[in-house]
Amino acid sequence: MPDLMPLYSIKVTCCNCEHEFSTSRVRPSLKKAIRRDADFCSYYKDENPDYYVVRVCPQCGFASTENSADKLSDMQRKAFYEQVGKRWLSRDFGGKRDWMAALETYKLALICAQSISDKSRIIASLLHHIAWMYRYNGGTEQEQRFLRYALEEYIRVFETDGMGGNDARLMYLIGELSRRVGEFNDAVRWFSRVINDQRITDAAMIRSSREQWTLLREQMRGEDNDPEGVPI
């Protein structure tokens, strides 16, 4: 029996121009990660599903994800066209993508999301994925740059959309990105909030926060910082 092709096509209707186009996905049976970083960046033996998250309309150039709106308002359409669409040169990202093509789709999606003033949570996720793209390719300097951008946006999400301060996964993620960019004291505070807030019942995030706080303590000792005064 021949092996299944890792990619399959789905039809998507553009939320900007309503043009129907094809985009590729990795088969669910092949989405098994071989390892995962503490900020949820996953690594795969074969095709990387993260390369195919963004859908790009070949007709108008609007790039989005499954979490984006189904349809844009007239004001959003106009803003997209003025900032992005009128410079679009038709390209088709519907087939197999290499690292460079995947990175390009994420950056295009980020520009599109910013042009229409999309939700901070979506913009934060795109910035975070771009950081992962650079991590996959060993681009540490650019990874750090986009991790900082993502961190700023995740904090904005927490301040405006933080579910009453009880979004454990978001709080953990802010702590982990703070750790990764060297903001150790901020990381301690965020991990501590997850662990000590009695309203939080997400056992997985509490456990992960404890694990990363332990790792962080070793990092801080290595840099002559003292985390001992922080309750955990």
N, C-alpha and C positions, 0 to 999 in steps of 0.2 A: 504493500500500500504506500503510495507516494506521500512524502511529508506535506503538511498543510503549508501554504504560503503564509508568511507571518502577517502580511498586510491584507486588508480588505477595504473596499470603498463604500462610503455612504453618501447619500444625497443631502445637501444642506441648502436651505433658502436664505439668501443674504438678507440680513435685517436692515440693510441700508437701501439697496436697489431692487430687492426681491428677485434677483436672478438666482436660478437653481444651478448648483455646481457640485462636483464630486470632490471629496477629500478622503484621505486614507486614515485608517485606524489599525492598531495592532490587535490581533485576535486575543480575546480575554484569556484563553487557555495558555497564552505565551507571555502573560504579564507578570510572571513570577520573578520578583527581585532576588538577586543573589546576596545583596546586602543593602543596608539603608543607613544614612547618616542621621545624627540626632535631630537635625532640622528637617527630616523627612525626605531628603534627596535620595532617590533610589537608583541602584545600578543593576543592569540586566545583562544576561549572557548574549542575547541576540539583539533584535530591534528594541530600541528604547521608546516606550510609549510617550514619554515626555516630548519627543520630537514631533508628535502629531496632535498635540493639544490644540493648537491654534488652527482655525479654519480661515483661509484667505480667499475672498471672492476675486476670481480672475478678471471680472468685468469692471468693478469699481475700485477694488483694492481694500475694501473694508475687512479688517482682520478681527476675529472675535474668538471666544471659547464657548463651551456649553453653558457657562454661568452668565454669559452676557444676555442683554435684553433681546427678546424676540423681534422687536421692531423699534426703530428710532423715531423720535419726534421730528417734526419739520425743522425745528431749531437745531437739533443735533445733526440732522442731515446737512444743513447749511454749514455748520461749524466744521464738520468732517470734510466737506468738499473744499472749503476755503483753506484749511490747514493741511490736508493730505490728498484728497481725491483729485483735485485739478492737476496734480503733478504725477498721478499714477500712470505708469507704463505697464500695460497688461502683462502679467506673468501668471503661470500656473504652478501652484505648489501642491497639486492634488496627488502626486505620485510619491515615490520613495524620497525621503529627505536625508541628506547628510547633515553633519553638525552645523556647517555654515548656513544651510537653508533653514534649519530649525531655529538657529539664533536670529536669522533675519525675520522669520515669522513672528517671533516673540517681540522683537523691537518694533515691528510694524503694529502689532496688537497694542503695545504700550502707547505708541503715538496716537493710534485711533481712540483708545480709551481716554487718554488725556484730552483729546480734541473735543470729545462729547461730554466731558466732565462725568465720566463713569464713576461708580461707587469706589470708595477708597479701598475696600476689601479686594476688588478685582485688580486695581492698579498695584496694590501691595503684592498680590500673588504673581502678577506678571514680572515685577521687579525681582522677586525671589527666584522665579524660574530662570530669569536671565542670569542671575548669579550662579545657579546650578549649571547652566550651559557653560559658563566659563570654568567652573570647577571640573566638569567632565574633561575639559581640554587643557587643564593645568594653568589657566590664566588667573593666577592668584590676585594680582593687582586689580583687575577688572571685577573679579568675584567680590573682593572686599568693597569696592566702590558700590556695586549694586546691592550687596547685603546691607550697607548703610542706608541706601535709599529705601530698601524694603523695610528696614527697621523703623525708619521715620514714618513710613506710611502705615505700618501695623500699629504703631503707637497712636496715630491719628484715628485709626479704626477703633481702637480700644476706647479712646476718649469720646468718640461720637456714636459708637455702635457696639459698646462693650457688654451688652446684655446685663447691665447692672453690676459690672465689675466681676462677673461670675463666669467668664468665658475662659475656662482652664487651658484649653489648647492654645488660644491666642496669647494668654499670659505666659505660658511656657515658651512659646515660639519667640516672643519678645525677649525673654530671658536668654534663650539659646543664641539668638542673633547678637544680642549684646555681648555675650561671651565670645562669640566668633570674631567680632570686630574689636575686641580688647576693652570693652566698657565693663570691666569686671564688677565694680560696685553696683552698677545698675542691674547687672545679671543676677547678683546675689539678692537684690531687693525683689526682682520679679519671681525668681524661684521660691523665695521665702513666702511670698504672697500666695502662691499656689499651694504650698505645703501647709501653711498656717491658717488660711481662711476656712472657717468651719462650714461655710456654705458650699465649698467645692467638694464634690463627691466622686470626681473622675479619678478612679484609682490609678489608671494608666498614666495620666499626666502627673499625678502626685508622685508616683514611683519614678518617672522620668526626671522630674524636677530634683528629686533627691539624688539620683545618679549623676546628673549634670552638676549639681552643687558640689558633690564630692570631687568630681573632676576639676571643677573650677577652683576649689580650695587648694588643690595641688598646683594649679597654674599660678594662683596668687602667691603661694609660698615661694614658687620659683622666681617670682618677680618682686620678692621682698614686700608683698602686701600682706595685711593681716585680716583674714575674714572671721576670726574667732569671735569678734564682738557681735556678730549678726546671729540672732536666734534662728534655728532651723529644726 
